[in-house]
């Protein structure tokens, strides 16, 4: 026979369980904000290069490509983009864990 009124997790335990995933979600979002700034700057720079190339028809495609490639390497865009995907996935996992914990807590009360 089980006791329906068996003590569940304490508030301290619940806060601890929620705080862990919440902390890394917050950290991930802070990093994503930095990445968005990098991406906005890069897109702005590329737009400027394209605009300049349209004004100066003597600028050839190779020069344009080289300039964009230098910008790409400078900001390590491949890393930024792949890390964005990973940060978003981890954040989703953390939020799902928080949701599950809250649902379990709600079901016990």
Secondary structure, DSSP 8 states (H G I E B T S, - for coil): ---TT-----HHHHHHHHHHHHHHHHHHHHHHHHHHHHHHHHHHHHHHHHHHHHH-TTS-HHHHHHHHHHHHHHHTHHHHHHHHHHHHHHHHHHHHHHHHHHHHHHHH-
